[in-house]
Amino acid sequence: MSEPFSVPVTVRGYETDVQGHLNQSVYLNYAEHARWSLLRAAGITQSALIGSGVGPVALETTIRYKRELLAGDEVEVTCAFDWGEGKVFRIEQTVRKADGTVAAEITAVGGLMDLKARKLVTDPQEHFRKLAADPGFFGL
C-alpha cells in the first residue's frame, strides 16, 4: 500500500482538558482505534484473533505532541506496521489535522502473546499473514 491506512476521528468536547486541548490519554485511544480498524479492514476480528490463541500486547508507546487539538477538530489517524526481526514489531502512527498539520506522532512497540504459554510468539508476521484476508494492510 502506498499510503498508510488511516481512520477519521472528530475530537469530542468531553475528550478535552481544562485548557480545551485534547487530553493526553485520548491520543492512546485514537491510536488503538486506528490499529483495531486496520485489523478489521484486513479481515481480522478481535474474536478470530483471540480464537487463534494469540492476543496483541503493547510493550512501549511514545507520543510526540506537535500541535494542539480542540473540540470539533477533524483528524486522520494513520497506522503502519514496521516489521523487524524477532518477536516484536513497531507501529508508526500520525494524527493529522484536516489542513495537513501533524498534531502528534505515535510509535508503539508490540507483540503477539500466546495466550496459553503467556509468552510472545516468535513470528508475529506469520500469524497476521495467516489470519488476514488481506495481509497487504500489514505491509506483508
C-alpha positions as CSV (number, residue, x, y, z in Angstrom):
1,M,0.0,0.0,0.0
2,S,1.4,3.4,-0.9
3,E,-0.5,5.5,1.7
4,P,-0.7,4.3,5.2
5,F,-4.0,3.0,6.5
6,S,-6.0,5.8,8.2
7,V,-9.3,6.4,10.0
8,P,-11.1,9.7,10.5
9,V,-11.9,10.9,14.1
10,T,-13.6,14.0,15.3
11,V,-12.4,15.4,18.6
12,R,-15.3,15.4,21.1
13,G,-15.7,18.1,23.7
14,Y,-15.7,15.6,26.6
15,E,-12.2,14.4,25.5
16,T,-10.6,17.8,26.2
17,D,-8.8,19.0,29.3
18,V,-9.3,22.3,31.2
19,Q,-7.3,24.2,28.6
20,G,-9.6,22.9,25.9
21,H,-6.9,20.7,24.4
22,L,-7.4,17.0,23.6
23,N,-6.4,15.2,26.8
24,Q,-3.1,13.4,26.5
25,S,-4.6,10.0,27.3
26,V,-7.1,10.2,24.5
27,Y,-4.3,10.1,21.9
28,L,-3.7,6.5,23.0
29,N,-7.4,5.7,22.4
30,Y,-7.2,7.2,18.9
31,A,-4.1,5.2,18.2
32,E,-5.7,1.9,19.4
33,H,-8.9,2.7,17.4
34,A,-6.8,3.0,14.3
35,R,-4.9,-0.2,15.0
36,W,-8.1,-2.3,15.5
37,S,-9.7,-0.6,12.4
38,L,-6.7,-1.8,10.4
39,L,-7.1,-5.3,11.7
40,R,-10.8,-5.3,10.8
41,A,-10.0,-3.9,7.3
42,A,-7.5,-6.7,6.8
43,G,-10.2,-9.2,7.7
44,I,-9.2,-10.0,11.3
45,T,-11.8,-9.7,14.0
46,Q,-11.0,-9.5,17.7
47,S,-12.7,-12.8,18.3
48,A,-10.8,-14.5,15.4
49,L,-7.5,-13.3,16.8
50,I,-8.2,-14.5,20.3
51,G,-9.7,-17.7,18.9
52,S,-6.4,-18.4,17.2
53,G,-4.8,-18.5,20.6
54,V,-2.9,-15.1,20.4
55,G,-3.6,-11.6,21.6
56,P,-1.9,-8.3,20.9
57,V,0.2,-6.8,23.6
58,A,1.6,-3.2,23.9
59,L,5.2,-3.1,25.2
60,E,6.0,0.5,24.7
61,T,4.3,3.7,23.4
62,T,5.9,7.0,22.7
63,I,3.7,10.1,21.8
64,R,5.3,13.3,20.4
65,Y,2.8,16.1,20.7
66,K,3.3,18.6,17.9
67,R,0.1,20.8,17.8
68,E,-2.9,21.2,19.9
69,L,-6.2,19.6,19.0
70,L,-9.5,21.2,20.1
71,A,-13.1,20.0,20.3
72,G,-14.6,19.7,16.8
73,D,-11.2,19.2,15.0
74,E,-11.3,16.6,12.3
75,V,-8.3,14.4,12.2
76,E,-6.9,11.3,10.4
77,V,-5.1,8.7,12.4
78,T,-2.7,6.6,10.3
79,C,-1.3,3.2,11.1
80,A,1.6,1.4,9.5
81,F,3.3,-1.7,10.8
82,D,7.1,-1.9,10.6
83,W,8.4,-5.4,10.8
84,G,11.8,-6.2,12.1
85,E,13.4,-9.5,13.2
86,G,12.1,-11.4,16.2
87,K,9.1,-11.3,18.4
88,V,8.3,-7.6,18.3
89,F,7.1,-5.1,15.7
90,R,6.7,-1.3,15.6
91,I,3.6,0.6,14.7
92,E,4.1,4.1,13.4
93,Q,1.1,6.4,13.6
94,T,0.4,10.1,12.9
95,V,-2.5,12.2,14.0
96,R,-3.0,14.8,11.2
97,K,-5.4,17.7,11.2
98,A,-7.7,18.3,8.1
99,D,-5.3,21.0,6.9
100,G,-2.3,18.5,6.9
101,T,-0.8,19.8,10.2
102,V,0.7,16.9,12.2
103,A,-0.8,17.1,15.7
104,A,1.0,14.0,17.1
105,E,3.3,11.2,16.2
106,I,2.9,7.9,18.0
107,T,5.3,5.0,17.9
108,A,4.3,1.7,19.6
109,V,6.2,-1.5,20.1
110,G,4.1,-4.6,20.3
111,G,3.9,-8.3,20.0
112,L,1.5,-11.2,19.9
113,M,1.2,-13.2,23.1
114,D,0.5,-16.9,23.0
115,L,-2.5,-16.9,25.4
116,K,-1.7,-20.4,26.8
117,A,2.1,-20.1,27.2
118,R,1.8,-16.4,28.2
119,K,4.9,-15.6,26.1
120,L,5.4,-13.7,22.9
121,V,5.1,-15.7,19.7
122,T,8.4,-15.9,17.7
123,D,6.9,-14.9,14.4
124,P,4.1,-12.4,14.7
125,Q,4.2,-11.6,10.9
126,E,3.3,-15.2,10.1
127,H,0.3,-15.1,12.5
128,F,-1.1,-11.9,10.9
129,R,-0.4,-13.2,7.4
130,K,-2.4,-16.4,8.1
131,L,-5.3,-14.7,9.8
132,A,-5.7,-11.7,7.4
133,A,-7.9,-11.9,4.3
134,D,-5.7,-9.0,3.0
135,P,-2.2,-9.1,4.6
136,G,-1.3,-6.0,2.5
137,F,-2.7,-3.9,5.3
138,F,0.2,-5.0,7.4
139,G,2.7,-4.4,4.6
140,L,3.0,-8.2,4.1
